[in-house]
Structure formats: C-alpha cells, structure tokens
Amino acid sequence: MTTPRDLLISTLEVASARPPGEGNLSLALAGAELIDLLRERAATLEDDRVVPGEAGASGDRLLNEASSAFVPEAPYETVEDWLWRRGRGLAAVYLRVLRSEGGVTQRRRSRWIPFGAGQLVLTDTPDRRAALDRRTSNEPVLASLGTALGINRQRFEDLPDVDDEPVATVLSAVHNALRDLEAERQRRSIEQAAFDNIWRGQ
C-alpha cells in the first residue's frame, strides 16, 4: 500500500456525507505521492525544489508514473508547482485504478458529486483494512493530510509531529495549496455574485 491509496480509501471511508472537492483531493494525493517518493529516495528536496533521485521501480504503477514526471534539470520545480501540475485530475486516476482492482463498487445516487452519480462503496479488502489501521493509529502523515482535507476532526495544532523535514515541507505545501484553492473559489464566487447582481439590476 502507498500513502495516496491509503488517503483515497480513508477519504471514501469517512467522507461520504461531506466529501472534499475533487481538486482538493487531487492536490493531497500529489503530496502523498511525493512523500512516498522522498522516502524511497526517488527524489530529494533542495530547499523547496524537487530533485529527481535514484531511478528504480517502486512496485506501484502510479508512483512510477509520478517519478517519471519529475522535471529532470535545474532549476527543477518547486513542491507547490509539482502539486498543481501532478495533481491535475489525479483523484479520478486513483479512483479508476481502485475500481479496476475491485476495491470499490458503485451503487445508488448520492451526494458524492466529484466522482459521478453513484455512491461509492468500499469492499472489504486487505488494502482497506491496512488503510484503516494506519488512520486509526494516527500516523502523522495520513493524519495531517486527512486534516487538510477535513476528513478527520483533529486541529492542526493537535496533529502528531513529523520528524522528517522534507516530508514536513511537503505537508506544509499541501496545506498552503488547499488554502489557495479555497481562496480562489471564494474569489470566483464573489465575482459571480457581483455579476449576477449587475445583471439583475439591468
């Protein structure tokens, strides 16, 4: 299992009532990928830039795709730029793979808007149980990503410490990117409301 898969399963497990937006989840999944690749030494960080590391298959197809997508030459790419580029549509990709592996089925219509009209139901698999164990153990990385997405109730100040500085850098970038995304949504909403008011006044 990988951190992105654990995060997706955890999200599907607990967030059916108030699911995060697909863009939010995609950014968090891109961060989770980068954290796993840092731990596998497929990349390192120089300040906030992602430097490709040791080449080699990770055993997970999507992580291999992520590793091959790194900018190969200096000045490389910032963590935040990586999140936005790699994260584009990533939630749908992970969900498609999970469905193809039999990890999720689709049932009646529901409010799970980002992923279509049917309710997504996790099947009882070893991967699901492993993700549950990781989430309930309050593992720092998954806990931080879950808090950023709003799928657990911990406050940021109550999260367990992350001792690995590059991992902490990625987690901070994920939180910042999600705040930026929400700010952009609010800005567009305000602009649309102002436009609607002008239109109605004509």
N, C-alpha and C positions, 0 to 999 in steps of 0.2 A: 504493500500500500504506500501511497505517496501523500504528502500533505494536501495537494489540490484535491485529490479524490476524497480524503477524509473530510475536507472542508465542504465539498459538494454534498456528500452524504449527510453530514451534520446539518447543513442548511435545509435539505429536504426533510430531515427527521424532525426538526423543531420549528420550522418557519412557515408552515402551511397557512397559518392564519394571517401573518404579516410578512410575506416574502420580501426579501430585498430585491431591488431592481436588477435586471439582467446586467446593466452596466456596472453596478456596484459589485456584484458577484464576479464579473469578469476581471475587474481590477484586482480583487482579492485573490483570485485564482492565479493571476500572473505573478503576484507577490509570493504566493505559496510555491509556485514553480521555482522562482529564483532562489528562495530559501533552500529548497531541496538541492538545487544545483550548486549552491555555495557549499553546502555540507558535503556534497560528493566531489568537490574541488573541480567541477566543470566550469566554475567561474570564481573570480575573486573580486573584491571591491578595492579600488584606489580612490580614496575619498568617497564620492558618491557615484563613481563611474564603474560600469560593469566590464570587467576584463575577462575575455574567454580564458579558461584554464585548460586542464588536461582533457584531451579528447577521449571519448570512450562511451560505449553504450551503457545506459543506466539500467536497462531492463524494463523501462516503461516507455512506450512509444511516444506519448505526448511530451514527456520530459526530454526525450531525444530530439523531438521537433523544436522544443524551446531552446535547447542548447545550440542547435544548428542555426538558430535565428539571431544569435548574438552579433552585434556589429564587430567585425574582426580587426579593425585597425583603429589606432589612436586618432582623435581623442576619445574614442569609444562612445558610450551612451550613458546618460545618467540613469539612475534607478527609476526616477519618475518617468522619464521618456520611455524606458522599457515597459513600465506598467501600462502606459497608454497605448503603445504600439502593439505589444504582445496581447494585451487584454481585449483588443477589439474582437467581439463575438466569441470570446473564449468559453463563456458559460455554456453556450449552445453546443460547442465542440465536446466539452466534457460530458454534458448530459447525453449527447448522442452516443458516445462511447459506453457510458454506463448502461444505457438502454440496450445497446447491442450485446453487452455481456450478460444481460438478464438481471442486472442489479435494480431495475426499476420497471414498473408497469404503469400504464396509463388507464385511468378509469373515468368516472363521470366528470362533468364540467365542474370547475371550481374557480377560485379566485387566484390561482397560480398563473397570473397573466403572462409573465415573461416566457413561459415555456409551453404555450398553447392552451387549448380549451379544456383538456382533460386533467383530472387530478393525478399527480404523480405519486405512486405508492412504492416505497422501498420493499424489496423482497428480502427474506431472511437469509443472508449470505455471510460467510466468514468476513468479508470486507466490511459489511455493515456492522458486525459485532466489534471488529477491530477499531473502526471509527468511533463507535460508541464508547469503548473502553478509553480511548485517547481523550475524548471530550469530557467524560465524567471524571477522569484523573486530573483535569485542569492543567493539562500540558500547556506550557506557556505560549508557544507559537499558535496553536489552534485556538487557545483561549483569546489571544489578542486579536486574531483575525475574526473570530466569532463576535467579539465585542464591537469591532469596527463595522461589521455588517448588521449589528443589532439583533443577533440571534441568541445571545445569552444576556443575562441581566447584570453582569459584573460591570462596575465602573472602571474606567481606565486606571484610576489610582489604586484600585484593588487587585489589578492583574498581577500574576506572578512575574518575577523579574526574569529577563532574558539576558544571560551572561555573555552571549556571543555578540560582539559589537557589530559585525556586518549584518547579522540577522536582525538585530535591533534597528539598524539603519533601514533595512527593507520594510520592517513593520511600521516604522515611523512614516516612510514614504507612502505606504498603503493608506494609512490614516489620513495623511495630508491630501492624497489624491481623491479619496472619498469625500472629504470636506469640500474640495474644489468642485467636484462633480455636483454635489448638493447645492453649492452656491450658484453654479451655472444654471441649474434647474430653476432655482428661485428667481434668478435674474430674468430668465426667459418667461417665467410665469408672470412676473410683474410687467414685463414689456407687453405680453399678450393681453393682460388685463387692461393696460392703458390703451392699447389699440382698440380693444372691444369697446371701451368707454367712448373713445373718439368716434368710432363707427356708429354707436347708438345715438350719439349727440348730433349726427348729421341729418 
